[in-house]
Amino acid sequence: MFTRALALLLLPAAPLLAQDPVLSARVEARIQSTAGDAVDVSVFAIESTSGRVVLARNPGRLMHPASTLKVVTAAAFLVAGGGGGEVVTTLRGPDPDGTLWLVGAGDPLLSTPDLERLAISAPGAIGVDASLFAGPRFGTGWMWDDEPGAFMPHLSALSVDGAAIRVRVVGDPAGARAEIEPPGEHVSVELAVEVRPDAPADGEGVEIDRDWMERGRTVRATGMVRPGDSAEARLSVPDPALAAGRALRAMRLARGTPCGEVRSGVAPAGLPVLAKVVRSDTAILARSLKDSDNLSAECLLRLLAVRAGKTPATAEDGLALVRAHLASLGQGEGRHRIVDGCGMSHYDLVSARLLVQVLRDVEGREGARATLREALPIAGTDGTLARRFRDGPAAGRVRAKTGTISGASALAGRFERPGREPILFAVLVQNYVGPAGPWRDLLDAIVLEIVEAER
């Protein structure tokens, strides 16, 4: 550990210049033509083994990482020994009162089909146990008005379908109707949608929302829809554990299985396992990184603490371990501010150098390197890079984590060169106004300049 940390600390300090002045000039010209002096741009790229600096521009400046922070969370999880484990959601019981307990294990990928497999025919009321995690339902610094978007879920050790519901409003000739998945009485629907032939096409005339200001469970659909058209939305739900239990109850009732009401609590110790759903660490890592899933990253942060013996685990328990990992790489107090696991918080601050150091540390750990590499989006192929770098030398050879929040975008990962060590890079922009598209294009252009110079 000491040798690796020392090697990382010996990376050249700011200010830094690219070894290739032509590359540096080309990248600077692109930045000036797009950003000028109004927008911050930070770049750091090195060879993974030698540490040779390929390109550096403000590498130590603290920037908003957005979802590239998920790489930091994933790396801390892998270095701590994660990646080869499993999380197991169980149905246990019955307890002395005849209750069957659905016990959450921090699986962010638990789905409606998974719940169907847990909907066994044994009679009994349902208890839901989400006690593995504790703490606030949202991360520090998350934007209150992002509710009820499904990308900002209520956090829990037990949730189904990403702690969200899918609401579909259908324009039947006899009148509009609403479909909800997963099923259950956790939410109610107020439908005020007219079916009219002059409505906007493709359901564009329908607005679907939830009474999130009151932390309520009422979905409201308003507007108009054409006959045969539909509109759809994914919304977060309060108390995901209770929502999962109520969805399980609805499935059991649909099969004719007697089932009492659903309640929250802690399952008595020692209850036999009646059914289970097993999820691998690698599946959660892939969802977090390839799909940039916020719930998966937050579960990984808390599972990091659980694996270290902290139960119930809070975000702060996991963050303490992330900070300790960064300190071992020479990135201690004052060199970052990290308050969540997914990067959705505008309070998060890291540098391009920190992101590259995290990536380089993982490069030196064979098992962690392979797992992280497989979990990152592949340029032009899958995940959040499926539609980027589709053609040209970066396609299939860049694996990187994307990130965007309001006013900030980032890209961090690796460029693979056959027979040569990969290039590790991080590019971050912030303080722009307007859509993120032009700034993502700038990120891609900078990475392409590196690829062209170093392939």
Backbone torsions as a table, in degrees:
resi	resn	phi	psi	omega
1	MET	NA	-43.4	-177.6
2	PHE	-63.7	-43.2	-178.7
3	THR	-61.8	-43.4	-179.7
4	ARG	-65.0	-43.6	179.8
5	ALA	-63.5	-39.9	-179.9
6	LEU	-64.6	-42.4	179.5
7	ALA	-60.5	-39.3	179.9
8	LEU	-69.6	-37.6	180.0
9	LEU	-66.4	-25.0	-177.7
10	LEU	-82.3	0.2	172.8
11	LEU	-57.6	142.7	-177.3
12	PRO	-55.6	142.7	-178.5
13	ALA	-91.3	162.8	178.9
14	ALA	-66.8	151.4	-3.4
15	PRO	-78.1	150.8	-176.5
16	LEU	-123.7	147.5	175.7
17	LEU	-123.3	145.4	174.6
18	ALA	-63.3	145.1	176.2
19	GLN	-66.8	-25.4	178.6
20	ASP	-102.3	104.1	-177.9
21	PRO	-64.6	-26.0	178.2
22	VAL	-67.1	-44.7	177.0
23	LEU	-60.2	-46.4	179.9
24	SER	-58.2	-43.7	-178.5
25	ALA	-67.3	-40.1	-179.5
26	ARG	-64.8	-43.7	179.7
27	VAL	-66.4	-41.4	179.6
28	GLU	-62.9	-38.9	178.6
29	ALA	-63.1	-41.2	178.2
30	ARG	-63.7	-43.4	-179.1
31	ILE	-63.3	-45.3	-177.5
32	GLN	-66.4	-36.0	-179.1
33	SER	-71.1	-24.1	-179.1
34	THR	-101.0	-45.0	-170.1
35	ALA	-104.8	-30.2	-173.6
36	GLY	59.6	-140.0	179.0
37	ASP	-100.3	-0.3	-172.9
38	ALA	-84.3	-23.6	-173.6
39	VAL	-118.7	135.7	178.8
40	ASP	-79.0	134.8	176.9
41	VAL	-132.8	128.0	179.4
42	SER	-127.1	134.7	-177.6
43	VAL	-138.3	138.6	171.1
44	PHE	-147.4	129.8	178.8
45	ALA	-144.4	134.0	-179.1
46	ILE	-140.1	162.6	166.6
47	GLU	-76.0	140.2	-169.0
48	SER	-67.6	-34.5	-176.2
49	THR	-96.8	-51.9	-176.8
50	SER	-72.0	-27.3	-174.9
51	GLY	80.0	4.8	178.5
52	ARG	-55.7	129.4	-179.7
53	VAL	-79.1	121.5	178.6
54	VAL	-88.8	-42.7	-177.9
55	LEU	-158.0	138.4	177.8
56	ALA	-147.9	127.8	175.1
57	ARG	-143.1	113.9	-177.1
58	ASN	48.8	49.0	-172.5
59	PRO	-68.4	-22.3	-179.1
60	GLY	-97.4	0.9	-177.7
61	ARG	-69.8	135.2	178.4
62	LEU	-75.8	125.9	-174.7
63	MET	-134.3	161.4	174.1
64	HIS	-76.5	119.9	-177.1
65	PRO	-79.7	-18.4	-170.4
66	ALA	50.1	-139.9	-171.9
67	SER	-75.9	-3.8	171.3
68	THR	-65.5	-15.8	175.2
69	LEU	-63.2	-23.9	177.7
70	LYS	-59.6	-27.0	176.0
71	VAL	-65.2	-40.3	179.2
72	VAL	-64.4	-45.1	178.5
73	THR	-62.1	-46.5	-179.2
74	ALA	-63.1	-41.6	-179.3
75	ALA	-63.6	-44.6	178.4
76	ALA	-61.1	-39.9	178.6
77	PHE	-63.4	-44.8	-178.4
78	LEU	-69.1	-43.0	-178.8
79	VAL	-64.7	-30.9	178.5
80	ALA	-77.4	-0.9	177.4
81	GLY	108.7	0.2	177.2
82	GLY	-73.2	170.8	178.6
83	GLY	112.1	-28.5	179.1
84	GLY	-110.3	6.8	-176.8
85	GLY	-98.1	-170.4	-179.2
86	GLU	-141.6	156.6	167.3
87	VAL	-117.7	139.3	-171.8
88	VAL	-127.8	110.9	173.1
89	THR	-85.2	133.0	-173.4
90	THR	-127.9	152.7	165.7
91	LEU	-109.6	122.0	-173.6
92	ARG	-125.3	159.0	175.3
93	GLY	133.5	-164.9	-4.3
94	PRO	-78.0	156.0	174.0
95	ASP	-82.3	178.2	-178.0
96	PRO	-56.2	-23.9	178.3
97	ASP	-88.9	-0.2	-179.5
98	GLY	86.5	10.6	-178.9
99	THR	-84.5	137.9	171.2
100	LEU	-96.5	134.8	-173.2
101	TRP	-110.0	123.8	171.7
102	LEU	-91.7	112.6	-171.0
103	VAL	-110.1	118.6	-178.7
104	GLY	-79.3	145.7	-179.7
105	ALA	-123.9	13.4	-179.1
106	GLY	84.0	28.5	179.2
107	ASP	-88.9	106.7	-179.7
108	PRO	-76.9	-9.4	-175.8
109	LEU	-101.0	3.4	178.7
110	LEU	-56.4	129.1	-170.6
111	SER	-123.1	171.8	175.5
112	THR	-57.6	-46.0	175.6
113	PRO	-59.7	-36.3	175.5
114	ASP	-61.5	-43.2	-179.1
115	LEU	-63.7	-35.3	176.4
116	GLU	-59.1	-36.9	179.4
117	ARG	-71.2	-21.1	178.4
118	LEU	-91.4	-7.5	-175.9
119	ALA	-83.8	61.8	-177.9
120	ILE	-70.1	167.6	-170.9
121	SER	-86.5	-2.7	179.4
122	ALA	-62.0	131.6	-179.1
123	PRO	-71.7	161.8	176.9
124	GLY	140.4	155.5	173.2
125	ALA	-70.2	168.1	-177.8
126	ILE	-113.0	129.0	168.9
127	GLY	-109.7	144.2	177.9
128	VAL	-117.6	131.7	-176.2
129	ASP	-122.1	107.7	178.2
130	ALA	-114.7	27.9	-170.8
131	SER	-76.1	-3.4	179.1
132	LEU	-65.4	-32.4	177.9
133	PHE	-111.5	152.4	175.5
134	ALA	-138.1	168.0	176.1
135	GLY	112.8	-178.5	-177.1
136	PRO	-61.3	156.7	-177.7
137	ARG	-76.4	-16.8	178.2
138	PHE	-124.8	162.3	176.4
139	GLY	-78.9	158.1	177.4
140	THR	-62.4	130.4	176.2
141	GLY	80.8	7.6	174.8
142	TRP	-71.4	149.8	-174.2
143	MET	-81.5	120.4	-174.6
144	TRP	-60.3	-31.9	-175.7
145	ASP	-87.2	8.3	169.7
146	ASP	-78.2	-14.4	174.4
147	GLU	-67.3	150.0	-4.7
148	PRO	-97.0	39.8	178.9
149	GLY	-60.2	137.7	-176.9
150	ALA	-66.6	-19.1	178.8
151	PHE	-71.2	-14.9	176.1
152	MET	-116.0	79.1	-174.0
153	PRO	-78.9	155.1	167.3
154	HIS	-70.6	129.9	-170.7
155	LEU	-86.8	135.5	-177.4
156	SER	-160.6	154.4	173.7
157	ALA	-76.1	-9.9	179.6
158	LEU	-135.1	115.9	177.5
159	SER	-153.7	161.7	178.1
160	VAL	-129.7	143.2	179.4
161	ASP	54.6	43.6	176.9
162	GLY	69.4	28.6	-179.0
163	ALA	57.2	36.8	-177.1
164	ALA	-141.7	164.2	172.7
165	ILE	-119.4	151.4	173.8
166	ARG	-106.3	119.7	-179.0
167	VAL	-109.1	126.7	179.7
168	ARG	-124.6	124.9	177.3
169	VAL	-105.3	123.4	-173.9
170	VAL	-112.8	134.9	179.1
171	GLY	-90.5	82.5	174.5
172	ASP	-77.2	151.5	178.5
173	PRO	-57.7	-32.6	-179.3
174	ALA	-80.4	-7.8	-178.8
175	GLY	140.8	162.5	-179.3
176	ALA	-72.6	147.0	174.2
177	ARG	-136.5	158.1	-178.1
178	ALA	-117.6	138.7	174.0
179	GLU	-118.2	138.8	-179.2
180	ILE	-127.9	134.8	175.0
181	GLU	-133.7	133.2	-1.2
182	PRO	-71.3	162.5	-177.9
183	PRO	-72.9	173.9	177.1
184	GLY	129.6	168.5	-176.1
185	GLU	-97.1	18.1	-176.6
186	HIS	-65.7	-31.8	176.3
187	VAL	-124.3	153.0	172.4
188	SER	-112.8	160.6	-176.2
189	VAL	-123.2	129.6	169.8
190	GLU	-106.6	114.3	-172.3
191	LEU	-108.6	115.3	176.6
192	ALA	-129.4	62.3	-176.1
193	VAL	-121.6	126.1	176.3
194	GLU	-89.4	143.7	173.1
195	VAL	-98.7	112.1	-174.4
196	ARG	-140.1	138.8	-179.6
197	PRO	-67.3	-20.3	-179.5
198	ASP	-94.0	9.7	178.2
199	ALA	-69.5	155.8	175.4
200	PRO	-57.0	146.7	-177.4
201	ALA	-70.7	159.5	172.8
202	ASP	60.3	28.9	175.9
203	GLY	73.7	12.0	-176.4
204	GLU	-67.9	-13.0	180.0
205	GLY	-90.6	7.1	-177.6
206	VAL	-110.1	134.9	174.0
207	GLU	-114.7	128.6	-178.7
208	ILE	-120.2	125.9	-175.9
209	ASP	-146.3	170.7	174.7
210	ARG	-126.8	151.9	-178.0
211	ASP	-76.1	63.6	-173.0
212	TRP	-70.2	-26.4	178.9
213	MET	-61.6	-28.9	178.9
214	GLU	-98.9	8.4	-174.6
215	ARG	54.0	36.9	-174.4
216	GLY	-91.2	177.6	-177.0
217	ARG	-122.1	26.4	177.8
218	THR	-103.2	122.1	176.2
219	VAL	-93.7	130.7	-179.9
220	ARG	-117.1	126.2	176.4
221	ALA	-117.1	125.0	-177.5
222	THR	-132.3	162.7	175.5
223	GLY	114.0	-147.0	-178.1
224	MET	-143.3	153.4	-178.9
225	VAL	-143.4	146.7	178.0
226	ARG	-75.5	152.7	174.0
227	PRO	-57.6	130.2	179.8
228	GLY	87.6	-15.7	176.7
229	ASP	-85.2	169.3	177.2
230	SER	-149.1	160.5	174.6
231	ALA	-129.9	148.5	-174.1
232	GLU	-140.8	146.9	176.4
233	ALA	-150.1	147.6	170.9
234	ARG	-107.1	127.5	-176.2
235	LEU	-125.7	143.3	172.8
236	SER	-68.6	157.7	177.5
237	VAL	-127.5	139.7	174.4
238	PRO	-68.3	150.7	177.5
239	ASP	50.8	69.4	-176.8
240	PRO	-59.3	-32.3	-179.2
241	ALA	-64.1	-44.6	178.7
242	LEU	-65.0	-37.4	177.2
243	ALA	-62.5	-41.0	178.5
244	ALA	-63.6	-43.2	179.2
245	GLY	-63.6	-39.2	179.9
246	ARG	-71.6	-33.3	174.4
247	ALA	-65.7	-40.5	177.2
248	LEU	-63.5	-41.3	178.5
249	ARG	-61.8	-43.4	-179.9
250	ALA	-62.1	-39.0	178.4
251	MET	-64.8	-42.6	-179.0
252	ARG	-66.9	-41.7	178.3
253	LEU	-64.1	-37.9	179.2
254	ALA	-63.7	-25.1	178.1
255	ARG	-91.3	0.7	179.6
256	GLY	84.7	14.7	179.2
257	THR	-87.6	123.9	176.5
258	PRO	-57.8	134.9	-176.4
259	CYS	-152.5	121.3	178.4
260	GLY	-76.5	-166.7	-177.9
261	GLU	-72.1	166.5	-179.4
262	VAL	-102.2	136.4	177.1
263	ARG	-137.0	155.3	176.9
264	SER	-95.5	149.9	178.6
265	GLY	173.7	-160.1	177.7
266	VAL	-119.2	125.5	-178.2
267	ALA	-64.9	136.2	174.7
268	PRO	-58.2	144.9	180.0
269	ALA	-66.8	148.3	171.5
270	GLY	85.2	4.8	179.4
271	LEU	-69.0	140.1	178.8
272	PRO	-67.5	149.0	177.8
273	VAL	-85.5	122.0	-179.2
274	LEU	-94.1	-31.7	179.2
275	ALA	-160.1	157.0	-178.3
276	LYS	-152.8	157.9	172.9
277	VAL	-126.3	125.1	-176.5
278	VAL	-106.7	133.8	178.7
279	ARG	-128.5	135.2	179.6
280	SER	-81.7	151.8	173.1
281	ASP	-56.2	-40.4	-175.9
282	THR	-63.9	-33.5	177.7
283	ALA	-66.0	-39.7	179.7
284	ILE	-69.4	-42.5	177.4
285	LEU	-59.8	-43.1	-179.5
286	ALA	-64.3	-41.6	178.4
287	ARG	-64.9	-39.9	179.8
288	SER	-62.7	-44.1	-173.1
289	LEU	-91.4	-51.7	-177.9
290	LYS	-64.0	-44.4	-175.9
291	ASP	-98.4	-2.0	-178.9
292	SER	54.9	46.1	-176.7
293	ASP	-82.5	118.9	-175.5
294	ASN	-68.2	-40.2	179.7
295	LEU	-61.5	-41.5	180.0
296	SER	-62.0	-43.1	179.4
297	ALA	-64.3	-40.0	-179.8
298	GLU	-69.7	-35.0	175.1
299	CYS	-66.6	-40.7	176.8
300	LEU	-59.9	-41.1	179.1
301	LEU	-59.0	-44.5	-179.2
302	ARG	-76.0	-34.9	176.1
303	LEU	-65.2	-32.1	173.8
304	LEU	-56.0	-43.0	178.7
305	ALA	-71.9	-39.2	178.5
306	VAL	-59.4	-45.0	-179.1
307	ARG	-65.5	-21.6	177.1
308	ALA	-90.0	5.6	175.8
309	GLY	94.4	10.6	-179.8
310	LYS	-95.0	108.6	174.1
311	THR	-141.1	137.0	-8.0
312	PRO	-66.8	145.4	-174.9
313	ALA	-92.2	136.8	175.5
314	THR	-109.6	167.8	175.0
315	ALA	-59.7	-40.2	-178.1
316	GLU	-64.6	-34.0	175.3
317	ASP	-60.1	-45.6	178.8
318	GLY	-68.3	-39.8	-179.6
319	LEU	-63.5	-35.2	177.8
320	ALA	-60.7	-37.5	178.8
321	LEU	-73.5	-36.7	175.2
322	VAL	-62.5	-45.4	-179.3
323	ARG	-64.0	-38.0	178.1
324	ALA	-63.7	-39.9	177.3
325	HIS	-63.1	-44.8	179.4
326	LEU	-64.2	-38.4	178.5
327	ALA	-61.5	-34.4	178.7
328	SER	-68.0	-17.3	177.7
329	LEU	-98.7	9.5	-179.1
330	GLY	84.5	10.9	179.9
331	GLN	-111.2	72.6	-176.2
332	GLY	-91.7	-158.3	-175.6
333	GLU	-56.5	137.5	-179.9
334	GLY	92.9	-13.5	-179.4
335	ARG	-102.2	2.4	177.9
336	HIS	-167.7	163.2	167.3
337	ARG	-137.9	114.6	-177.1
338	ILE	-125.9	122.8	-174.5
339	VAL	-124.0	-4.3	175.4
340	ASP	-146.8	-179.7	-177.4
341	GLY	-99.7	-14.1	-171.4
342	CYS	-110.9	-14.2	179.3
343	GLY	87.3	9.9	-179.9
344	MET	-75.5	-19.4	-177.8
345	SER	-77.0	137.2	173.9
346	HIS	-77.5	-4.1	175.1
347	TYR	-81.3	-19.8	-177.2
348	ASP	-66.3	135.1	176.0
349	LEU	-141.3	127.8	173.5
350	VAL	-142.2	172.6	175.7
351	SER	-109.6	162.3	173.9
352	ALA	-61.8	-37.2	178.5
353	ARG	-61.4	-42.4	179.4
354	LEU	-60.4	-46.6	-179.3
355	LEU	-60.2	-42.0	-179.9
356	VAL	-68.8	-37.6	177.8
357	GLN	-63.5	-39.2	176.7
358	VAL	-62.4	-45.5	178.9
359	LEU	-63.2	-40.2	-178.8
360	ARG	-67.6	-37.7	177.4
361	ASP	-61.4	-43.7	178.7
362	VAL	-63.4	-34.9	178.8
363	GLU	-57.2	-29.8	-179.1
364	GLY	-85.0	5.1	-178.4
365	ARG	-123.0	105.5	-167.2
366	GLU	-55.6	-52.2	-177.9
367	GLY	-64.5	-44.6	180.0
368	ALA	-64.7	-39.4	-179.6
369	ARG	-60.0	-47.0	-177.9
370	ALA	-64.9	-40.9	-179.0
371	THR	-67.0	-44.6	179.9
372	LEU	-65.7	-41.6	-179.7
373	ARG	-58.8	-44.4	-178.9
374	GLU	-68.5	-25.9	-176.4
375	ALA	-85.2	-19.3	-178.3
376	LEU	-75.3	146.6	174.3
377	PRO	-60.9	144.8	-179.9
378	ILE	-104.7	129.5	-175.7
379	ALA	-56.5	127.0	177.6
380	GLY	71.7	8.4	-172.3
381	THR	-124.4	-53.0	-173.6
382	ASP	-151.0	175.5	177.1
383	GLY	58.1	-148.0	-177.1
384	THR	-77.5	-1.3	174.0
385	LEU	-106.3	8.4	-176.0
386	ALA	-58.7	-33.7	-176.9
387	ARG	-105.1	10.0	179.2
388	ARG	-116.9	148.1	-179.7
389	PHE	57.3	37.4	-175.3
390	ARG	-65.0	-34.7	-178.7
391	ASP	-120.8	159.9	175.0
392	GLY	96.0	-173.2	-169.9
393	PRO	-71.3	-16.8	-179.6
394	ALA	-83.8	-21.3	-175.8
395	ALA	-59.6	125.1	178.3
396	GLY	75.8	-8.8	-176.6
397	ARG	-113.1	-14.5	172.9
398	VAL	-100.9	128.0	172.8
399	ARG	-122.2	119.0	-171.5
400	ALA	-155.0	153.5	176.2
401	LYS	-92.9	130.8	176.3
402	THR	-90.4	167.8	174.6
403	GLY	-166.2	134.5	175.2
404	THR	-149.5	128.1	163.9
405	ILE	-129.4	177.4	-177.6
406	SER	-57.5	119.1	176.0
407	GLY	81.8	5.2	-178.5
408	ALA	-147.9	138.0	175.3
409	SER	-139.9	152.8	-176.0
410	ALA	-153.7	162.1	177.0
411	LEU	-151.2	127.9	-177.5
412	ALA	-144.1	132.4	-179.9
413	GLY	174.8	-139.7	-171.7
414	ARG	-140.3	145.3	172.2
415	PHE	-113.1	120.2	-173.6
416	GLU	-94.8	132.7	-178.0
417	ARG	-123.2	119.0	-178.0
418	PRO	-56.0	128.2	177.2
419	GLY	76.5	1.7	-179.2
420	ARG	-134.8	159.5	179.6
421	GLU	-67.4	145.3	-179.5
422	PRO	-69.6	159.7	171.4
423	ILE	-94.8	127.9	175.3
424	LEU	-101.3	136.1	-174.0
425	PHE	-144.8	157.5	169.6
426	ALA	-145.5	131.6	177.8
427	VAL	-130.4	126.5	-178.0
428	LEU	-132.1	138.8	173.3
429	VAL	-128.8	147.1	178.6
430	GLN	-155.2	166.5	179.4
431	ASN	71.6	28.7	173.3
432	TYR	-92.6	161.1	179.6
433	VAL	-117.5	137.7	177.7
434	GLY	102.2	-169.4	-176.4
435	PRO	-60.8	154.9	-178.7
436	ALA	-79.8	-17.7	-173.1
437	GLY	-51.0	-51.8	-178.5
438	PRO	-61.7	-29.3	-177.2
439	TRP	-81.8	-31.9	170.0
440	ARG	-63.9	-39.3	177.3
441	ASP	-60.8	-38.3	177.9
442	LEU	-65.6	-44.2	176.7
443	LEU	-55.5	-48.2	-178.0
444	ASP	-63.9	-38.9	-179.5
445	ALA	-64.9	-39.9	178.6
446	ILE	-65.1	-44.4	178.5
447	VAL	-62.8	-40.1	178.6
448	LEU	-64.3	-35.7	175.9
449	GLU	-62.5	-42.0	178.0
450	ILE	-63.3	-44.4	-179.6
451	VAL	-61.4	-45.6	-179.1
452	GLU	-63.3	-36.5	-177.5
453	ALA	-76.7	-26.0	-168.8
454	GLU	-117.0	0.4	-176.5
455	ARG	-74.6	NA	NA
